[in-house]
Every structure is written in structure tokens, then in C-alpha cells.
């Protein structure tokens, strides 16, 4: 009985954690999750040397390929010059 009581609090703690699925990990192979702070900032303040090797800044009217590359970081810039979205692909 004591073993069950000792394990019960641990089970509660693990139940409170958000599960990390393989799909979530695969969707952020480029590190977009850690760069969400860029959204809303001016693209002119972006330091290209701080970006991963396979990155692209996409301004309105910019022609881009539509192939999906999970390691490529995409930074979308709006008409106002502000970064609107950061994702992989």
C-alpha cells in the first residue's frame, strides 16, 4: 500500500505536463518556435547572420518555391515591413 501512495504523486505530476508528440517536434525542425519573438518587429532590424543557414525572408511579391523543406526557416514580412509570421518549410 505504501508503494502505491508513493507512486501516486508522481503520476499526478506527469499527467500535468503537456505531451510532446513526434509531429510537434517534426514541425519545428527549423527552430521557428524559438523565433516567434520576431513577429511584430520590423524586418529591417533583422540580422541575417543570426539566422540558420537555410532561411528565407519573404516579402510581399517575392517569388518562392513551394517545395516543403522542414529544416528551412521562413520569415514572412507584411506590406508594413513588419514580420507577420515565422514557420518552417
Gaussian input, Z-matrix of N, CA and C with variables (Angstrom, degrees):
# hf/3-21g

backbone

0 1
 N
 C     1     B1
 C     2     B2     1     A1
 N     3     B3     2     A2     1     D1
 C     4     B4     3     A3     2     D2
 C     5     B5     4     A4     3     D3
 N     6     B6     5     A5     4     D4
 C     7     B7     6     A6     5     D5
 C     8     B8     7     A7     6     D6
 N     9     B9     8     A8     7     D7
 C    10    B10     9     A9     8     D8
 C    11    B11    10    A10     9     D9
 N    12    B12    11    A11    10    D10
 C    13    B13    12    A12    11    D11
 C    14    B14    13    A13    12    D12
 N    15    B15    14    A14    13    D13
 C    16    B16    15    A15    14    D14
 C    17    B17    16    A16    15    D15
 N    18    B18    17    A17    16    D16
 C    19    B19    18    A18    17    D17
 C    20    B20    19    A19    18    D18
 N    21    B21    20    A20    19    D19
 C    22    B22    21    A21    20    D20
 C    23    B23    22    A22    21    D21
 N    24    B24    23    A23    22    D22
 C    25    B25    24    A24    23    D23
 C    26    B26    25    A25    24    D24
 N    27    B27    26    A26    25    D25
 C    28    B28    27    A27    26    D26
 C    29    B29    28    A28    27    D27
 N    30    B30    29    A29    28    D28
 C    31    B31    30    A30    29    D29
 C    32    B32    31    A31    30    D30
 N    33    B33    32    A32    31    D31
 C    34    B34    33    A33    32    D32
 C    35    B35    34    A34    33    D33
 N    36    B36    35    A35    34    D34
 C    37    B37    36    A36    35    D35
 C    38    B38    37    A37    36    D36
 N    39    B39    38    A38    37    D37
 C    40    B40    39    A39    38    D38
 C    41    B41    40    A40    39    D39
 N    42    B42    41    A41    40    D40
 C    43    B43    42    A42    41    D41
 C    44    B44    43    A43    42    D42
 N    45    B45    44    A44    43    D43
 C    46    B46    45    A45    44    D44
 C    47    B47    46    A46    45    D45
 N    48    B48    47    A47    46    D46
 C    49    B49    48    A48    47    D47
 C    50    B50    49    A49    48    D48
 N    51    B51    50    A50    49    D49
 C    52    B52    51    A51    50    D50
 C    53    B53    52    A52    51    D51
 N    54    B54    53    A53    52    D52
 C    55    B55    54    A54    53    D53
 C    56    B56    55    A55    54    D54
 N    57    B57    56    A56    55    D55
 C    58    B58    57    A57    56    D56
 C    59    B59    58    A58    57    D57
 N    60    B60    59    A59    58    D58
 C    61    B61    60    A60    59    D59
 C    62    B62    61    A61    60    D60
 N    63    B63    62    A62    61    D61
 C    64    B64    63    A63    62    D62
 C    65    B65    64    A64    63    D63
 N    66    B66    65    A65    64    D64
 C    67    B67    66    A66    65    D65
 C    68    B68    67    A67    66    D66
 N    69    B69    68    A68    67    D67
 C    70    B70    69    A69    68    D68
 C    71    B71    70    A70    69    D69
 N    72    B72    71    A71    70    D70
 C    73    B73    72    A72    71    D71
 C    74    B74    73    A73    72    D72
 N    75    B75    74    A74    73    D73
 C    76    B76    75    A75    74    D74
 C    77    B77    76    A76    75    D75
 N    78    B78    77    A77    76    D76
 C    79    B79    78    A78    77    D77
 C    80    B80    79    A79    78    D78
 N    81    B81    80    A80    79    D79
 C    82    B82    81    A81    80    D80
 C    83    B83    82    A82    81    D81
 N    84    B84    83    A83    82    D82
 C    85    B85    84    A84    83    D83
 C    86    B86    85    A85    84    D84
 N    87    B87    86    A86    85    D85
 C    88    B88    87    A87    86    D86
 C    89    B89    88    A88    87    D87
 N    90    B90    89    A89    88    D88
 C    91    B91    90    A90    89    D89
 C    92    B92    91    A91    90    D90
 N    93    B93    92    A92    91    D91
 C    94    B94    93    A93    92    D92
 C    95    B95    94    A94    93    D93
 N    96    B96    95    A95    94    D94
 C    97    B97    96    A96    95    D95
 C    98    B98    97    A97    96    D96
 N    99    B99    98    A98    97    D97
 C   100   B100    99    A99    98    D98
 C   101   B101   100   A100    99    D99
 N   102   B102   101   A101   100   D100
 C   103   B103   102   A102   101   D101
 C   104   B104   103   A103   102   D102
 N   105   B105   104   A104   103   D103
 C   106   B106   105   A105   104   D104
 C   107   B107   106   A106   105   D105
 N   108   B108   107   A107   106   D106
 C   109   B109   108   A108   107   D107
 C   110   B110   109   A109   108   D108
 N   111   B111   110   A110   109   D109
 C   112   B112   111   A111   110   D110
 C   113   B113   112   A112   111   D111
 N   114   B114   113   A113   112   D112
 C   115   B115   114   A114   113   D113
 C   116   B116   115   A115   114   D114
 N   117   B117   116   A116   115   D115
 C   118   B118   117   A117   116   D116
 C   119   B119   118   A118   117   D117
 N   120   B120   119   A119   118   D118
 C   121   B121   120   A120   119   D119
 C   122   B122   121   A121   120   D120
 N   123   B123   122   A122   121   D121
 C   124   B124   123   A123   122   D122
 C   125   B125   124   A124   123   D123
 N   126   B126   125   A125   124   D124
 C   127   B127   126   A126   125   D125
 C   128   B128   127   A127   126   D126
 N   129   B129   128   A128   127   D127
 C   130   B130   129   A129   128   D128
 C   131   B131   130   A130   129   D129
 N   132   B132   131   A131   130   D130
 C   133   B133   132   A132   131   D131
 C   134   B134   133   A133   132   D132
 N   135   B135   134   A134   133   D133
 C   136   B136   135   A135   134   D134
 C   137   B137   136   A136   135   D135
 N   138   B138   137   A137   136   D136
 C   139   B139   138   A138   137   D137
 C   140   B140   139   A139   138   D138
 N   141   B141   140   A140   139   D139
 C   142   B142   141   A141   140   D140
 C   143   B143   142   A142   141   D141
 N   144   B144   143   A143   142   D142
 C   145   B145   144   A144   143   D143
 C   146   B146   145   A145   144   D144
 N   147   B147   146   A146   145   D145
 C   148   B148   147   A147   146   D146
 C   149   B149   148   A148   147   D147
 N   150   B150   149   A149   148   D148
 C   151   B151   150   A150   149   D149
 C   152   B152   151   A151   150   D150
 N   153   B153   152   A152   151   D151
 C   154   B154   153   A153   152   D152
 C   155   B155   154   A154   153   D153
 N   156   B156   155   A155   154   D154
 C   157   B157   156   A156   155   D155
 C   158   B158   157   A157   156   D156
 N   159   B159   158   A158   157   D157
 C   160   B160   159   A159   158   D158
 C   161   B161   160   A160   159   D159
 N   162   B162   161   A161   160   D160
 C   163   B163   162   A162   161   D161
 C   164   B164   163   A163   162   D162
 N   165   B165   164   A164   163   D163
 C   166   B166   165   A165   164   D164
 C   167   B167   166   A166   165   D165
 N   168   B168   167   A167   166   D166
 C   169   B169   168   A168   167   D167
 C   170   B170   169   A169   168   D168
 N   171   B171   170   A170   169   D169
 C   172   B172   171   A171   170   D170
 C   173   B173   172   A172   171   D171
 N   174   B174   173   A173   172   D172
 C   175   B175   174   A174   173   D173
 C   176   B176   175   A175   174   D174
 N   177   B177   176   A176   175   D175
 C   178   B178   177   A177   176   D176
 C   179   B179   178   A178   177   D177
 N   180   B180   179   A179   178   D178
 C   181   B181   180   A180   179   D179
 C   182   B182   181   A181   180   D180
 N   183   B183   182   A182   181   D181
 C   184   B184   183   A183   182   D182
 C   185   B185   184   A184   183   D183
 N   186   B186   185   A185   184   D184
 C   187   B187   186   A186   185   D185
 C   188   B188   187   A187   186   D186
 N   189   B189   188   A188   187   D187
 C   190   B190   189   A189   188   D188
 C   191   B191   190   A190   189   D189
 N   192   B192   191   A191   190   D190
 C   193   B193   192   A192   191   D191
 C   194   B194   193   A193   192   D192
 N   195   B195   194   A194   193   D193
 C   196   B196   195   A195   194   D194
 C   197   B197   196   A196   195   D195
 N   198   B198   197   A197   196   D196
 C   199   B199   198   A198   197   D197
 C   200   B200   199   A199   198   D198
 N   201   B201   200   A200   199   D199
 C   202   B202   201   A201   200   D200
 C   203   B203   202   A202   201   D201
 N   204   B204   203   A203   202   D202
 C   205   B205   204   A204   203   D203
 C   206   B206   205   A205   204   D204
 N   207   B207   206   A206   205   D205
 C   208   B208   207   A207   206   D206
 C   209   B209   208   A208   207   D207
 N   210   B210   209   A209   208   D208
 C   211   B211   210   A210   209   D209
 C   212   B212   211   A211   210   D210
 N   213   B213   212   A212   211   D211
 C   214   B214   213   A213   212   D212
 C   215   B215   214   A214   213   D213
 N   216   B216   215   A215   214   D214
 C   217   B217   216   A216   215   D215
 C   218   B218   217   A217   216   D216
 N   219   B219   218   A218   217   D217
 C   220   B220   219   A219   218   D218
 C   221   B221   220   A220   219   D219
 N   222   B222   221   A221   220   D220
 C   223   B223   222   A222   221   D221
 C   224   B224   223   A223   222   D222
 N   225   B225   224   A224   223   D223
 C   226   B226   225   A225   224   D224
 C   227   B227   226   A226   225   D225
 N   228   B228   227   A227   226   D226
 C   229   B229   228   A228   227   D227
 C   230   B230   229   A229   228   D228
 N   231   B231   230   A230   229   D229
 C   232   B232   231   A231   230   D230
 C   233   B233   232   A232   231   D231
 N   234   B234   233   A233   232   D232
 C   235   B235   234   A234   233   D233
 C   236   B236   235   A235   234   D234
 N   237   B237   236   A236   235   D235
 C   238   B238   237   A237   236   D236
 C   239   B239   238   A238   237   D237
 N   240   B240   239   A239   238   D238
 C   241   B241   240   A240   239   D239
 C   242   B242   241   A241   240   D240
 N   243   B243   242   A242   241   D241
 C   244   B244   243   A243   242   D242
 C   245   B245   244   A244   243   D243
 N   246   B246   245   A245   244   D244
 C   247   B247   246   A246   245   D245
 C   248   B248   247   A247   246   D246
 N   249   B249   248   A248   247   D247
 C   250   B250   249   A249   248   D248
 C   251   B251   250   A250   249   D249
 N   252   B252   251   A251   250   D250
 C   253   B253   252   A252   251   D251
 C   254   B254   253   A253   252   D252
 N   255   B255   254   A254   253   D253
 C   256   B256   255   A255   254   D254
 C   257   B257   256   A256   255   D255
 N   258   B258   257   A257   256   D256
 C   259   B259   258   A258   257   D257
 C   260   B260   259   A259   258   D258
 N   261   B261   260   A260   259   D259
 C   262   B262   261   A261   260   D260
 C   263   B263   262   A262   261   D261
 N   264   B264   263   A263   262   D262
 C   265   B265   264   A264   263   D263
 C   266   B266   265   A265   264   D264

   B1=1.4408
   B2=1.5298
   B3=1.3468
   B4=1.4594
   B5=1.5257
   B6=1.3286
   B7=1.4610
   B8=1.5199
   B9=1.2914
   B10=1.4608
   B11=1.5202
   B12=1.3034
   B13=1.4638
   B14=1.5208
   B15=1.3097
   B16=1.4623
   B17=1.5219
   B18=1.3050
   B19=1.4666
   B20=1.5240
   B21=1.2983
   B22=1.4535
   B23=1.5324
   B24=1.3507
   B25=1.4744
   B26=1.5244
   B27=1.3139
   B28=1.4632
   B29=1.5192
   B30=1.3119
   B31=1.4641
   B32=1.5229
   B33=1.3180
   B34=1.4646
   B35=1.5181
   B36=1.3113
   B37=1.4633
   B38=1.5251
   B39=1.2967
   B40=1.4670
   B41=1.5156
   B42=1.3176
   B43=1.4566
   B44=1.5244
   B45=1.3194
   B46=1.4593
   B47=1.5231
   B48=1.2967
   B49=1.4540
   B50=1.5178
   B51=1.3372
   B52=1.4571
   B53=1.5211
   B54=1.3041
   B55=1.4585
   B56=1.5293
   B57=1.3010
   B58=1.4616
   B59=1.5145
   B60=1.3156
   B61=1.4548
   B62=1.5277
   B63=1.3030
   B64=1.4587
   B65=1.5151
   B66=1.3076
   B67=1.4618
   B68=1.5224
   B69=1.3554
   B70=1.4613
   B71=1.5221
   B72=1.3047
   B73=1.4593
   B74=1.5150
   B75=1.3151
   B76=1.4622
   B77=1.5146
   B78=1.3282
   B79=1.4522
   B80=1.5250
   B81=1.3092
   B82=1.4619
   B83=1.5269
   B84=1.3027
   B85=1.4601
   B86=1.5192
   B87=1.3239
   B88=1.4636
   B89=1.5194
   B90=1.3309
   B91=1.4601
   B92=1.5111
   B93=1.3155
   B94=1.4646
   B95=1.5222
   B96=1.3143
   B97=1.4587
   B98=1.5173
   B99=1.3010
   B100=1.4688
   B101=1.5286
   B102=1.3259
   B103=1.4700
   B104=1.5234
   B105=1.3211
   B106=1.4621
   B107=1.5269
   B108=1.3179
   B109=1.4656
   B110=1.5286
   B111=1.3309
   B112=1.4588
   B113=1.5291
   B114=1.3289
   B115=1.4669
   B116=1.5274
   B117=1.3353
   B118=1.4620
   B119=1.5116
   B120=1.3269
   B121=1.4659
   B122=1.5297
   B123=1.3011
   B124=1.4558
   B125=1.5252
   B126=1.3140
   B127=1.4612
   B128=1.5270
   B129=1.3199
   B130=1.4651
   B131=1.5323
   B132=1.3421
   B133=1.4615
   B134=1.5217
   B135=1.3145
   B136=1.4620
   B137=1.5250
   B138=1.3204
   B139=1.4657
   B140=1.5298
   B141=1.3288
   B142=1.4660
   B143=1.5274
   B144=1.3115
   B145=1.4649
   B146=1.5304
   B147=1.3292
   B148=1.4583
   B149=1.5285
   B150=1.3148
   B151=1.4657
   B152=1.5200
   B153=1.3374
   B154=1.4641
   B155=1.5305
   B156=1.3113
   B157=1.4620
   B158=1.5283
   B159=1.3118
   B160=1.4645
   B161=1.5196
   B162=1.3195
   B163=1.4664
   B164=1.5111
   B165=1.3295
   B166=1.4562
   B167=1.5147
   B168=1.3238
   B169=1.4552
   B170=1.5183
   B171=1.3243
   B172=1.4561
   B173=1.5250
   B174=1.3168
   B175=1.4608
   B176=1.5307
   B177=1.3350
   B178=1.4649
   B179=1.5331
   B180=1.3106
   B181=1.4638
   B182=1.5139
   B183=1.3188
   B184=1.4590
   B185=1.5242
   B186=1.3156
   B187=1.4584
   B188=1.5238
   B189=1.3241
   B190=1.4597
   B191=1.5168
   B192=1.3189
   B193=1.4589
   B194=1.5207
   B195=1.3164
   B196=1.4622
   B197=1.5244
   B198=1.3224
   B199=1.4665
   B200=1.5203
   B201=1.3193
   B202=1.4563
   B203=1.5129
   B204=1.3132
   B205=1.4626
   B206=1.5189
   B207=1.3335
   B208=1.4596
   B209=1.5262
   B210=1.3146
   B211=1.4675
   B212=1.5387
   B213=1.3352
   B214=1.4709
   B215=1.5280
   B216=1.3085
   B217=1.4558
   B218=1.5204
   B219=1.3261
   B220=1.4632
   B221=1.5178
   B222=1.3196
   B223=1.4582
   B224=1.5256
   B225=1.3228
   B226=1.4626
   B227=1.5202
   B228=1.3400
   B229=1.4581
   B230=1.5288
   B231=1.3326
   B232=1.4550
   B233=1.5163
   B234=1.3171
   B235=1.4701
   B236=1.5225
   B237=1.3259
   B238=1.4657
   B239=1.5259
   B240=1.3298
   B241=1.4538
   B242=1.5132
   B243=1.3347
   B244=1.4570
   B245=1.5242
   B246=1.3117
   B247=1.4576
   B248=1.5240
   B249=1.3339
   B250=1.4575
   B251=1.5250
   B252=1.3210
   B253=1.4635
   B254=1.5187
   B255=1.3316
   B256=1.4583
   B257=1.5220
   B258=1.3489
   B259=1.4648
   B260=1.5218
   B261=1.3167
   B262=1.4635
   B263=1.5156
   B264=1.3032
   B265=1.4475
   B266=1.4645
   A1=111.18
   A2=116.77
   A3=120.05
   A4=110.97
   A5=117.63
   A6=120.78
   A7=110.83
   A8=117.17
   A9=121.55
   A10=109.78
   A11=118.27
   A12=122.15
   A13=110.24
   A14=118.59
   A15=121.89
   A16=111.43
   A17=118.49
   A18=122.22
   A19=111.40
   A20=118.48
   A21=122.50
   A22=113.34
   A23=120.27
   A24=119.17
   A25=112.96
   A26=117.77
   A27=120.19
   A28=111.02
   A29=116.39
   A30=120.36
   A31=110.53
   A32=117.05
   A33=120.16
   A34=111.35
   A35=118.11
   A36=121.23
   A37=111.62
   A38=117.63
   A39=119.41
   A40=111.23
   A41=117.56
   A42=120.39
   A43=111.14
   A44=118.44
   A45=122.11
   A46=112.96
   A47=118.27
   A48=121.27
   A49=110.21
   A50=115.94
   A51=120.24
   A52=108.73
   A53=117.49
   A54=119.52
   A55=111.05
   A56=116.28
   A57=121.96
   A58=106.41
   A59=114.53
   A60=118.16
   A61=109.85
   A62=115.89
   A63=120.59
   A64=110.64
   A65=117.13
   A66=120.96
   A67=110.87
   A68=117.55
   A69=121.08
   A70=111.06
   A71=116.89
   A72=121.44
   A73=110.72
   A74=117.33
   A75=121.39
   A76=111.41
   A77=117.51
   A78=120.78
   A79=112.45
   A80=118.08
   A81=120.49
   A82=111.47
   A83=117.20
   A84=120.85
   A85=111.98
   A86=117.52
   A87=120.39
   A88=112.96
   A89=117.67
   A90=121.02
   A91=114.20
   A92=117.81
   A93=121.48
   A94=111.96
   A95=117.36
   A96=120.78
   A97=112.61
   A98=116.86
   A99=120.34
   A100=112.55
   A101=117.11
   A102=120.57
   A103=112.74
   A104=116.81
   A105=120.25
   A106=112.05
   A107=117.79
   A108=120.66
   A109=111.84
   A110=117.57
   A111=121.08
   A112=112.33
   A113=116.62
   A114=120.56
   A115=109.10
   A116=115.51
   A117=121.59
   A118=113.92
   A119=117.42
   A120=120.35
   A121=109.73
   A122=116.09
   A123=121.19
   A124=110.35
   A125=116.43
   A126=121.28
   A127=110.89
   A128=117.83
   A129=120.97
   A130=111.37
   A131=117.68
   A132=121.55
   A133=112.80
   A134=117.38
   A135=122.58
   A136=110.26
   A137=115.86
   A138=121.64
   A139=108.38
   A140=117.93
   A141=120.72
   A142=113.65
   A143=117.65
   A144=119.87
   A145=111.80
   A146=117.67
   A147=121.31
   A148=112.33
   A149=116.94
   A150=121.46
   A151=110.63
   A152=116.96
   A153=119.81
   A154=111.34
   A155=115.53
   A156=121.26
   A157=112.60
   A158=117.14
   A159=120.51
   A160=109.67
   A161=116.02
   A162=122.18
   A163=108.60
   A164=114.56
   A165=118.25
   A166=108.87
   A167=114.21
   A168=122.22
   A169=105.80
   A170=115.77
   A171=121.22
   A172=108.97
   A173=115.66
   A174=122.46
   A175=108.83
   A176=117.74
   A177=119.56
   A178=110.72
   A179=115.80
   A180=121.35
   A181=114.73
   A182=117.70
   A183=121.23
   A184=109.37
   A185=116.26
   A186=120.53
   A187=108.64
   A188=115.89
   A189=121.38
   A190=109.36
   A191=115.09
   A192=119.79
   A193=108.36
   A194=116.20
   A195=120.25
   A196=112.15
   A197=116.83
   A198=118.88
   A199=109.07
   A200=115.88
   A201=121.15
   A202=109.95
   A203=116.10
   A204=122.65
   A205=107.71
   A206=117.58
   A207=120.58
   A208=114.38
   A209=118.38
   A210=121.24
   A211=112.51
   A212=117.85
   A213=121.04
   A214=110.19
   A215=116.02
   A216=122.98
   A217=108.94
   A218=116.48
   A219=122.41
   A220=109.33
   A221=116.25
   A222=122.28
   A223=106.67
   A224=116.26
   A225=122.05
   A226=109.57
   A227=115.06
   A228=122.33
   A229=108.28
   A230=116.51
   A231=121.65
   A232=112.26
   A233=115.83
   A234=121.90
   A235=112.52
   A236=116.87
   A237=120.91
   A238=112.72
   A239=116.59
   A240=120.00
   A241=113.58
   A242=116.53
   A243=120.90
   A244=110.19
   A245=115.09
   A246=120.97
   A247=107.75
   A248=116.00
   A249=121.42
   A250=113.68
   A251=116.04
   A252=118.78
   A253=109.64
   A254=116.04
   A255=122.91
   A256=106.55
   A257=116.04
   A258=119.20
   A259=110.62
   A260=114.44
   A261=121.05
   A262=109.75
   A263=115.67
   A264=119.55
   A265=112.41
   D1=-37.36
   D2=-179.64
   D3=-64.95
   D4=-34.08
   D5=179.44
   D6=-65.44
   D7=-39.54
   D8=179.36
   D9=-65.14
   D10=-42.79
   D11=179.38
   D12=-64.54
   D13=-38.54
   D14=-179.66
   D15=-69.65
   D16=-33.04
   D17=-178.14
   D18=-81.15
   D19=-28.84
   D20=-175.87
   D21=-56.27
   D22=-47.71
   D23=178.12
   D24=-61.11
   D25=-35.24
   D26=178.00
   D27=-65.83
   D28=-39.05
   D29=178.25
   D30=-64.03
   D31=-38.00
   D32=177.86
   D33=-65.79
   D34=-40.78
   D35=-179.96
   D36=-64.83
   D37=-42.00
   D38=-179.99
   D39=-70.95
   D40=-27.73
   D41=178.56
   D42=-70.72
   D43=-23.58
   D44=-178.66
   D45=-81.14
   D46=-16.03
   D47=-178.78
   D48=-80.61
   D49=140.81
   D50=176.99
   D51=-72.58
   D52=131.59
   D53=-179.99
   D54=-69.76
   D55=142.24
   D56=176.57
   D57=-107.96
   D58=112.61
   D59=-178.25
   D60=-89.37
   D61=162.30
   D62=176.20
   D63=-63.91
   D64=-31.88
   D65=179.24
   D66=-64.74
   D67=-42.44
   D68=178.03
   D69=-62.16
   D70=-42.05
   D71=179.23
   D72=-65.72
   D73=-41.39
   D74=-179.36
   D75=-66.99
   D76=-31.94
   D77=-178.46
   D78=-74.51
   D79=-12.99
   D80=-178.96
   D81=-121.17
   D82=39.09
   D83=178.88
   D84=-68.20
   D85=-22.72
   D86=-178.18
   D87=-89.52
   D88=-7.98
   D89=179.84
   D90=86.12
   D91=21.80
   D92=-179.69
   D93=-62.41
   D94=-33.32
   D95=-179.23
   D96=-60.01
   D97=-36.34
   D98=-179.18
   D99=-83.29
   D100=-1.68
   D101=-179.68
   D102=-116.16
   D103=15.60
   D104=179.60
   D105=-66.62
   D106=-18.13
   D107=177.33
   D108=-65.77
   D109=-15.33
   D110=179.08
   D111=-73.90
   D112=-24.20
   D113=-178.73
   D114=-61.02
   D115=128.08
   D116=-179.08
   D117=96.02
   D118=-9.73
   D119=178.59
   D120=-92.13
   D121=162.87
   D122=178.76
   D123=-74.87
   D124=133.18
   D125=179.86
   D126=-64.32
   D127=-27.07
   D128=-179.97
   D129=-66.08
   D130=-20.77
   D131=177.93
   D132=-86.94
   D133=-2.50
   D134=-177.03
   D135=-73.30
   D136=131.00
   D137=178.15
   D138=-96.11
   D139=105.62
   D140=-177.55
   D141=-60.00
   D142=-27.80
   D143=-179.54
   D144=-71.95
   D145=-16.38
   D146=178.98
   D147=-88.73
   D148=-3.36
   D149=-178.80
   D150=-92.14
   D151=154.77
   D152=176.53
   D153=-62.26
   D154=163.77
   D155=-176.91
   D156=-56.30
   D157=-45.64
   D158=-178.01
   D159=-97.25
   D160=76.34
   D161=179.35
   D162=-127.53
   D163=154.03
   D164=173.03
   D165=-146.37
   D166=140.41
   D167=176.87
   D168=-102.12
   D169=121.73
   D170=-172.71
   D171=-112.05
   D172=107.91
   D173=178.04
   D174=-93.38
   D175=162.76
   D176=178.15
   D177=-56.04
   D178=133.03
   D179=179.24
   D180=85.89
   D181=-3.92
   D182=179.08
   D183=-74.24
   D184=130.92
   D185=176.76
   D186=-81.66
   D187=131.89
   D188=179.38
   D189=-135.09
   D190=154.97
   D191=173.65
   D192=-75.45
   D193=155.26
   D194=-177.97
   D195=-104.44
   D196=11.11
   D197=177.33
   D198=-73.33
   D199=144.60
   D200=-178.58
   D201=-94.71
   D202=123.07
   D203=176.12
   D204=-127.57
   D205=107.43
   D206=-174.34
   D207=-61.33
   D208=-21.95
   D209=-179.49
   D210=-87.26
   D211=-5.36
   D212=-176.47
   D213=-91.65
   D214=130.19
   D215=177.51
   D216=-91.60
   D217=125.57
   D218=177.06
   D219=-109.16
   D220=130.00
   D221=177.30
   D222=-120.25
   D223=113.69
   D224=-176.33
   D225=-96.25
   D226=128.40
   D227=-178.99
   D228=-110.26
   D229=134.56
   D230=179.03
   D231=-85.95
   D232=179.05
   D233=179.80
   D234=-61.48
   D235=-26.78
   D236=-179.31
   D237=-80.00
   D238=-6.65
   D239=-178.02
   D240=89.93
   D241=0.89
   D242=178.54
   D243=-92.21
   D244=147.60
   D245=176.72
   D246=-73.27
   D247=124.82
   D248=-176.52
   D249=-102.04
   D250=-27.86
   D251=-175.48
   D252=-156.75
   D253=145.92
   D254=176.18
   D255=-132.90
   D256=122.71
   D257=179.09
   D258=-153.46
   D259=176.89
   D260=178.58
   D261=-95.56
   D262=154.10
   D263=174.38
   D264=144.50

